[in-house]
């Protein structure tokens, strides 16, 4: 079972709809060690992050970050250690189009 450290996903949503940041591939598990949210504008924007087990619908019951304000021209980092199984999905959402960039860092085990 090789362990591969990598950037698991990057997303800069162009609108305020949910966007999948990372989906665990088949025959793989993953550990998300760090999530960063960067605000690339001068205006505060809100962020949401969902961990969707087996691709369940995004909802308040699986939100790990919900309407957190990210100040303009700043970054928020979260050290998490989230374990994910095949077909689990991390989904992100911004309250302001073209404002936030999300990145997930961690490792995959296959």
N, C-alpha and C positions, 0 to 999 in steps of 0.2 A: 504494500500500500504506500505508494510514493506521496510525499507531502510537497506541494508546490506553493511557494509564497508568491503572491501576485496582486496586481490591481484587479479587483473583482468586477468593478463596474464604474462607469462615469456617465453622468447625465446632466444636461443643461436644458431643462424643459422650456420649450418656446411658448407654452401656454399654461393655464392653471388646471389642466387635467392630470390625472395620475399617469406616471411614467415608470416603467419597470427599470430599476437600476441594475439588478442582478437576478438571474434565475440559475439555480443549481442544476448542472447538467446531469444526464443519466449516469447511473453507477458511480456517483460522486457525492461526497458530503463536503461541507465548507465551514470555516470558522471566520467570522467577520471580526477583525480585531479593532479596526478604527473606521469611523465614518466622519468625513468632513463635509461641511456645508459652507460654501463661499458665496458671499453677496458681491456681485461684480458691478453693482450700481451704487449710487450715492444715497438711495432711499431704503429705509428699513423694509424688509420683506419677511413673510412668515413661511415656515417650512413644516411639512408633515413627512413622516417616514413610517411605513407599515412593514411588518414581517408577516407574510402570508403563507402559512403552513399549507403545503400541498396545493398552492395556487388559490386558496380561498379568497373571497372578495375582500377588498380593503374596507376596513371599518374601524370604529373607535375601539373595538375589542382587541384588535391586533396592532394598534398604533404604539410606537415606542417614542415618537416625537410628534407632538400635535400642536400646531399653530404657535410654534416657538418663534419669537422675533429674532431675526439676524440683522444686526445693524449694517448700514450701508458701508461698503468697502471694508468688510471684515470677514473673518472666518470663525466658525465654531467647530471644535473637534470633540468627538465622543469616542472614548475607549470602551468597547462593548464586550467582546468575547461571545458573540452570538453564534450558536451552533445551528447549522441548517442541514437538512436532508435533501435528497433528490426531489426535484420539482418545487421546493420552497422558493419563494420570491421576495425580494426586497423592492418595495414600490415607494416612490417619492412624489411629492407634490409641492409646488410653490404657490403662494398667494398672489404673486406678481409675475406676470410673464417675462421671460428673458432676464430674470434677476439673479437666480441662484444656480450654483453648480454643485452637484453632489458627487462624492467619490467614496467608494468602499474599498478597503484594503484588508487582506487576510490571506488565507491559505485554503487550498482544495486538497482533498484526500480522495484518491480513486484506486 
